[in-house]
Each structure stands twice: as structure tokens, then as C-alpha cells.
Amino acid sequence: MQELLPIAERIGARLKERGETIAVSESSTGGLMSAALLSVPGASAYYLGGAVVYTQKARRVLIDLPDEAIVAAKAQKPLSEPFVLLLGRTLRAEFAADWALAEIGATGPVGSRYGDPAGTGCLALVGPVEQSLTVSTGSDDRIANMRAFARTGLELLLKNLI
């Protein structure tokens, strides 16, 4: 977590300067991105909310994303860039946020039930620009992967705020 704090401080400063807001959807990072963003004093100026969307039920209940929307988005499997973009777009709309940051991944020690190896994560940033990416750490170290995915997500956001 400590390594995420300097990135979050820079993000918080930029969001406050710009008067912009963010909502966050996390899965395998378990709330690390939100915790880092909320560690910055004055986070209520930019952080609207977030959810750890770890299961299909959580996706339906916490961000009101029905199965039909996934089919319509042609997101063949949850651990994919089309799916994480859909999460980000849905979250941004529901919170009326300037930005949404979404993550889903397989941290390990085993891969996903869809055949993705441990250390695979997908992240999306949705706002004035949209970007998605897939991370492959090549590691089955659960904690290290959680940190790597969270760092990648925060860096993606920061890069687009500069």
C-alpha cells in the first residue's frame, strides 16, 4: 500500500485542481486503489464511491450491470478489456463521475475459471478519454499481483490527468 500513496497524492491534487470526480470498481485488488485514493486528505472533493465487485452477484447488486448488458457488449468473458470497459462505463454513468477506474483480474495462486493464468489483470479508465489494458505479471504471487494491478490502475489514471 505504501508504494501507492505517492501516486494517489498526485492524483488527488490533480483531480482537486481540475474539479473532477472519480468512481472505482475493483475486483482482485480488493479495494487497494480506493484505499490509496481515500488516504489523501480532502478526498471527499473527488472520490464519489467505489465497490469491490468480486462476484457475478456483486456486479448485479453493486453496479446494476445485468447479464444482458455483457452479452450486448460482446464481452465473451469477464477477464477481458471489453468487459472491464463496460464496468467502467456503467460505473461512470451510475455515479455521474468525470472518471471511472475499473479493474478485474486473476491474482493467483491459480488462474481464472475462464483459462486466464494467474497474474492476468484488465484495467479500464473511462472519462474524457477511454483506455483499457491487460497486465500479465507472469507470477502466481497473489499479494504481489494485487499490488501490481492497483499500481497499474493508478498510474493509468495519473497519466491521463497530466
One Martini backbone bead per residue (centre of mass of N, CA, C, O) as a GRO file, in nm:
protein
  162
    1MET     BB    1   0.056   0.063  -0.020
    2GLN     BB    2   0.285   0.274   0.006
    3GLU     BB    3   0.344   0.291  -0.311
    4LEU     BB    4   0.055   0.435  -0.374
    5LEU     BB    5   0.047   0.716  -0.230
    6PRO     BB    6   0.202   0.910  -0.427
    7ILE     BB    7   0.004   0.871  -0.658
    8ALA     BB    8  -0.255   0.959  -0.509
    9GLU     BB    9  -0.163   1.248  -0.444
   10ARG     BB   10  -0.144   1.339  -0.739
   11ILE     BB   11  -0.433   1.277  -0.814
   12GLY     BB   12  -0.578   1.450  -0.605
   13ALA     BB   13  -0.460   1.720  -0.695
   14ARG     BB   14  -0.568   1.711  -0.986
   15LEU     BB   15  -0.868   1.676  -0.931
   16LYS     BB   16  -0.898   1.935  -0.762
   17GLU     BB   17  -0.798   2.138  -0.971
   18ARG     BB   18  -1.027   2.034  -1.189
   19GLY     BB   19  -1.301   1.938  -1.054
   20GLU     BB   20  -1.296   1.621  -1.028
   21THR     BB   21  -1.424   1.284  -1.057
   22ILE     BB   22  -1.451   0.948  -0.893
   23ALA     BB   23  -1.487   0.598  -0.971
   24VAL     BB   24  -1.464   0.252  -0.834
   25SER     BB   25  -1.374  -0.076  -0.971
   26GLU     BB   26  -1.312  -0.379  -0.797
   27SER     BB   27  -1.150  -0.692  -0.747
   28SER     BB   28  -0.846  -0.817  -0.699
   29THR     BB   29  -0.760  -0.553  -0.524
   30GLY     BB   30  -0.972  -0.510  -0.278
   31GLY     BB   31  -0.937  -0.168  -0.254
   32LEU     BB   32  -0.655  -0.029  -0.300
   33MET     BB   33  -0.727   0.215  -0.475
   34SER     BB   34  -0.928   0.344  -0.283
   35ALA     BB   35  -0.745   0.365  -0.036
   36ALA     BB   36  -0.542   0.554  -0.165
   37LEU     BB   37  -0.738   0.784  -0.245
   38LEU     BB   38  -0.849   0.812   0.065
   39SER     BB   39  -0.566   0.902   0.202
   40VAL     BB   40  -0.631   1.178   0.101
   41PRO     BB   41  -0.675   1.476   0.185
   42GLY     BB   42  -0.988   1.563   0.053
   43ALA     BB   43  -1.135   1.322  -0.108
   44SER     BB   44  -1.435   1.430  -0.115
   45ALA     BB   45  -1.386   1.611  -0.376
   46TYR     BB   46  -1.349   1.326  -0.578
   47TYR     BB   47  -1.472   1.082  -0.418
   48LEU     BB   48  -1.773   0.898  -0.472
   49GLY     BB   49  -1.695   0.582  -0.515
   50GLY     BB   50  -1.711   0.217  -0.450
   51ALA     BB   51  -1.626  -0.131  -0.551
   52VAL     BB   52  -1.622  -0.476  -0.477
   53VAL     BB   53  -1.631  -0.679  -0.773
   54TYR     BB   54  -1.609  -1.029  -0.728
   55THR     BB   55  -1.898  -1.102  -0.836
   56GLN     BB   56  -2.183  -1.146  -1.001
   57LYS     BB   57  -2.363  -1.040  -0.775
   58ALA     BB   58  -2.210  -0.775  -0.730
   59ARG     BB   59  -2.255  -0.661  -1.011
   60ARG     BB   60  -2.564  -0.649  -0.991
   61VAL     BB   61  -2.591  -0.489  -0.714
   62LEU     BB   62  -2.361  -0.253  -0.713
   63ILE     BB   63  -2.387  -0.180  -1.058
   64ASP     BB   64  -2.625  -0.277  -1.232
   65LEU     BB   65  -2.517  -0.540  -1.416
   66PRO     BB   66  -2.643  -0.716  -1.651
   67ASP     BB   67  -2.605  -0.985  -1.854
   68GLU     BB   68  -2.712  -0.848  -2.118
   69ALA     BB   69  -2.486  -0.629  -2.135
   70ILE     BB   70  -2.256  -0.825  -2.191
   71VAL     BB   71  -2.359  -0.940  -2.453
   72ALA     BB   72  -2.387  -0.663  -2.603
   73ALA     BB   73  -2.061  -0.605  -2.561
   74LYS     BB   74  -1.895  -0.867  -2.633
   75ALA     BB   75  -1.812  -1.006  -2.352
   76GLN     BB   76  -1.708  -1.325  -2.333
   77LYS     BB   77  -1.539  -1.239  -2.075
   78PRO     BB   78  -1.451  -1.095  -1.783
   79LEU     BB   79  -1.137  -1.124  -1.858
   80SER     BB   80  -1.158  -0.822  -2.024
   81GLU     BB   81  -1.166  -0.530  -2.191
   82PRO     BB   82  -1.468  -0.510  -2.260
   83PHE     BB   83  -1.565  -0.559  -1.966
   84VAL     BB   84  -1.409  -0.328  -1.815
   85LEU     BB   85  -1.538  -0.104  -1.982
   86LEU     BB   86  -1.825  -0.159  -1.895
   87LEU     BB   87  -1.781  -0.105  -1.600
   88GLY     BB   88  -1.684   0.187  -1.631
   89ARG     BB   89  -1.930   0.303  -1.778
   90THR     BB   90  -2.138   0.230  -1.563
   91LEU     BB   91  -2.012   0.375  -1.322
   92ARG     BB   92  -2.002   0.659  -1.438
   93ALA     BB   93  -2.307   0.686  -1.480
   94GLU     BB   94  -2.409   0.622  -1.187
   95PHE     BB   95  -2.215   0.864  -1.059
   96ALA     BB   96  -2.152   1.106  -1.240
   97ALA     BB   97  -1.857   1.092  -1.342
   98ASP     BB   98  -1.565   1.183  -1.488
   99TRP     BB   99  -1.446   0.913  -1.365
  100ALA     BB  100  -1.341   0.566  -1.428
  101LEU     BB  101  -1.215   0.280  -1.243
  102ALA     BB  102  -1.129  -0.048  -1.364
  103GLU     BB  103  -1.109  -0.395  -1.229
  104ILE     BB  104  -0.971  -0.721  -1.332
  105GLY     BB  105  -0.860  -1.050  -1.192
  106ALA     BB  106  -0.580  -1.289  -1.154
  107THR     BB  107  -0.377  -1.341  -0.872
  108GLY     BB  108  -0.399  -1.610  -0.720
  109PRO     BB  109  -0.241  -1.906  -0.762
  110VAL     BB  110  -0.460  -1.918  -0.973
  111GLY     BB  111  -0.654  -1.900  -1.222
  112SER     BB  112  -0.910  -1.870  -1.408
  113ARG     BB  113  -1.210  -2.023  -1.518
  114TYR     BB  114  -1.129  -1.906  -1.829
  115GLY     BB  115  -0.789  -1.953  -1.859
  116ASP     BB  116  -0.640  -1.751  -1.695
  117PRO     BB  117  -0.359  -1.659  -1.569
  118ALA     BB  118  -0.187  -1.582  -1.330
  119GLY     BB  119  -0.137  -1.230  -1.355
  120THR     BB  120  -0.413  -1.133  -1.477
  121GLY     BB  121  -0.515  -0.804  -1.596
  122CYS     BB  122  -0.784  -0.559  -1.617
  123LEU     BB  123  -0.805  -0.217  -1.736
  124ALA     BB  124  -1.006   0.092  -1.690
  125LEU     BB  125  -1.059   0.414  -1.842
  126VAL     BB  126  -1.330   0.649  -1.787
  127GLY     BB  127  -1.383   0.950  -1.986
  128PRO     BB  128  -1.259   1.178  -2.186
  129VAL     BB  129  -1.110   0.909  -2.189
  130GLU     BB  130  -1.027   0.583  -2.328
  131GLN     BB  131  -0.881   0.298  -2.150
  132SER     BB  132  -0.713  -0.017  -2.204
  133LEU     BB  133  -0.565  -0.306  -2.026
  134THR     BB  134  -0.318  -0.567  -2.007
  135VAL     BB  135  -0.188  -0.768  -1.745
  136SER     BB  136   0.135  -0.955  -1.713
  137THR     BB  137   0.337  -1.096  -1.463
  138GLY     BB  138   0.400  -1.420  -1.429
  139SER     BB  139   0.254  -1.455  -1.148
  140ASP     BB  140   0.128  -1.628  -0.830
  141ASP     BB  141   0.138  -1.373  -0.645
  142ARG     BB  142  -0.118  -1.233  -0.499
  143ILE     BB  143  -0.011  -0.973  -0.362
  144ALA     BB  144   0.166  -0.869  -0.594
  145ASN     BB  145  -0.071  -0.849  -0.797
  146MET     BB  146  -0.245  -0.651  -0.648
  147ARG     BB  147  -0.034  -0.425  -0.654
  148ALA     BB  148   0.014  -0.414  -0.960
  149PHE     BB  149  -0.276  -0.347  -1.046
  150ALA     BB  150  -0.308  -0.091  -0.877
  151ARG     BB  151  -0.070   0.066  -0.993
  152THR     BB  152  -0.163   0.061  -1.287
  153GLY     BB  153  -0.429   0.212  -1.245
  154LEU     BB  154  -0.313   0.474  -1.121
  155GLU     BB  155  -0.120   0.537  -1.356
  156LEU     BB  156  -0.335   0.565  -1.571
  157LEU     BB  157  -0.475   0.804  -1.444
  158LEU     BB  158  -0.239   1.000  -1.416
  159LYS     BB  159  -0.158   1.013  -1.717
  160ASN     BB  160  -0.455   1.147  -1.788
  161LEU     BB  161  -0.406   1.416  -1.591
  162ILE     BB  162  -0.137   1.554  -1.738
   0.00000   0.00000   0.00000
